[in-house]
Amino acid sequence: MKSSSGLGRLAPGLSIALLGAFTLAMAATSGYHLVKKYSFGAAEGSTREYFDYITVDSSARRIYVSHDTEIKVIDADSGALIGNITGLKQDHGVAVAQEFGRGFISDGAQGKVIIFDLETLKVIGEVKADNDADSIIYDPASKRVFAMNGDPHSSTVIDAKSGIAVGTIDLGGAPEFAVADGSGTVYVNMEDKNEVVAIDSRTLKIKSRWPVAPAGAPTALAMDIKHRRLFTAGRNPQNLVAMDADSGKVIQSFPISAGVDAAAYESETELLFASTREGMIHIFHEDSPDKFSEVETVKTEFGAKTMGLDTKTHNLFVDTADFAPPAAPTAERPHPQRTAVPGTFRVLVYGR
């Protein structure tokens, strides 16, 4: 009887403890958290560790990852390496034109856009762009590819079907991220001018220039196409700003961590994401087109500033590497940055 009575007294306490542990476990996994990690070796022909934009093709289940001298193409579900597009010098981004079966890679060191076949991943052509060809997007309205050339303050425009350059736009500043609204307007962050520029993708004329204050030095850019909202994020000051895509009016802003370099918006969940070098993903919700609220800030890893969103699984892909401590300050470099360790490149997947 004593033994039975002891177990009877223990059971409620044990149940409470188990319930508490279960609640804590659920709380830990209710938001975005690390679900997968894919490690890769050094880029072919490279002696350093450099990485940039991540492009997610959700329908084809492919992730295009910029990795210095190559584009790694990985399976969006398994992380398996589908192929490497090599022979590049310093690639930055990938634009996908599914209707023409083509992909376009910006190679800033060569001042070129490399064209490849989406099925075979074989290079099929190239187009002269300009030095520091960086961000690159496909605009379905004009069926053109826009490569943003940072240092020359221009954009090279390419006909996606023929693979021929059809024009160059003088942007009057250093472009960073760009987005297309699908109706004939391309928006570009101008990092050195603290503004967003709106371009007519058919006439290649600049329609508007809007300040992004209280953000400054804007890099990351995303868009809610349905509600005509732009989301631009800057590094100095460190803010994410929601803007009206037709008037340029600033609707709301939030402080974020240092080194933002990517943003994404998902229409199904109405969630907005911004990733930073400090190893944070800031997540916001669009309560209405004129009101946004903070949801959570997810701790990732230092250096994981670029990001891609899979709209099928709602997963987020970021990439980073190990980083060495900064070198000692000098007169020429009073604030040296940490550098990535070659051969430690990896892709991190965050989901709910």
NORNOR-V981997 format. One line per field, one symbol per residue. phi: phi as a letter, one per 40 degrees, with the letter a starting at -180 (. if undefined). psi: psi as a letter, one per 20 degrees, with the letter a starting at -180 (. if undefined). burial: # if it has 16 or more other ideal C-beta (glycine too) atoms within 10 Angstrom, else .. A space follows every 10 residues. Layout:
phi: ???
psi: ???
burial: ???
This chain:
phi: .ccccccccc dccccccccc ccccccccbc ccacbaabbb ccccgbbbbb aacbbbbccc fbbbbcagba bcbbcccbgc ccabcbgcba cbbbbbbdcb gbbbbcbccc gbbcbbcccc gccbiabcba dgcbcabbbc ccfbbbbccc ccgabcbbcc ccgbcbibbc cgiccbcbbb cgbhbbbbcb ccbfabbbbc cccgbccabb cbdccafcbc aaaccccfbb bbbbbaccab bcbccbbgcc caabcbccgc aaaabbcccf bbbabbccgb bcbbbccadb abbcbabccb bdgcccabbc cccgcbbbba acbccccccb ccbcbcccbc cdgbcabbbb ab
psi: hggghghhhh ggggggghgg gggggghhjh aprphqpoqq aqqpjqjrop qcqpppnhhi lqpoppmejr opoqphghjq ohrpoajrgn qgrpppnhhj kqqpppohhi lrpppqphgi jqpirqppdr qkodqprpoh gilqpopoof hilrppppoh ghkppirppo ikroqcqqqq iijjppqppo giilrppppo igikqphqpp qjpjrqlpfq prpnggjlpq oqprinrnqp ppqpihijpp gqqqqrrqkq jqqqpohgik qpqpqqhilq oppqpnhrij pqqpgrpppd qpimhqqqpo igijqppqqa rqpqqqrqqr hhnhmqqqqq pqjjqqpppp a.
burial: .......... .......... .......... .#.....#.# .##..#..## #######... ########## ####.#..#. ...##..#.# #######..# .#######.# ######.#.. #.#..##.## .######### .######### .######### ..#.#..##. #.######## #..####### #.######## #..#...#.# ##..#.#### ####....## #####..### #####..#.# ..##.##.## ######...# ########## ####.#.... .#..#.##.# ########## ..#.###### ###....... ........## .#..###### ..
